[in-house]
Amino acid sequence: GESVGLHLPTLSVQEGDNSIINCAYSNSASDYFIWYKQESGKGPQFIIDIRSNMDKRQGQRVTVLLNKTVKHLSLQIAATQPGDSAVYFCAEIPPRTGANNLFFGTGTRLTVIP
Amino acid sequence: KAGVTQTPRYLIKTRGQQVTLSCSPISGHRSVSWYQQTPGQGLQFLFEYFSETQRNKGNFPGRFSGRQFSNSRSEMNVSTLELGDSALYLCASRINSGSDEQFFGPGTRLTVL
């Protein structure tokens, strides 16, 4: 079955450094991927998405890279700030399941050290 | 525009009881989905409602049910609660069932004793 996992459960970075959060997925047919950020006491917040016909997508301070060959996603955060401290989830949408059948990983907790 | 709201925010129940959680989507959003979040399993899809009809369903037992009203507000119900049902229950809304971006509410923290 489909599974989305994360390589590292926790990540600590110095303020101002770049962060890289990784994610592996198992369904090679998945065609849509989303990164979410969840702060304590809040629901997940959409950060950035990417479709399988792209390798890279950039947002404001964030970049998502998709490597379909090894079924790997990464989220890069530039100049990490204390407000970036949160749990980050990747989610995939396998084909023919509907956009709401998101499969999430357990998350990576990012801690930014001032 | 107000975000997704969920009530109550916290709930404590005992095994065997039932519980009803409520979700009000963003105004104009017609699709509401429910997720269960636990430390061990992460976020898991429960079901989606659109226009008062269940459109998709995840792999949860029949004790988990839901409904949607004509104003798009949704409720989910869990009967015969088990300890393992302790979790954060998240509701997410989007404009239509085919829209990609979902907006999550803050969740209801359910503790089953």
Interface residues (C-beta under 8 A of the other chain):
Chain A: Y32 I34 Y36 G41 K42 G43 P44 Q45 F46 D49 F89 A91 T97 G98 A99 N100 N101 L102 F103 F104 G105 T106 G107
Chain B: V4 S31 S33 P39 G40 Q41 G42 L43 Q44 F45 E48 R55 N56 G58 L90 A92 R94 S97 G98 S99 D100 E101 Q102 F103 F104 G105 P106 G107
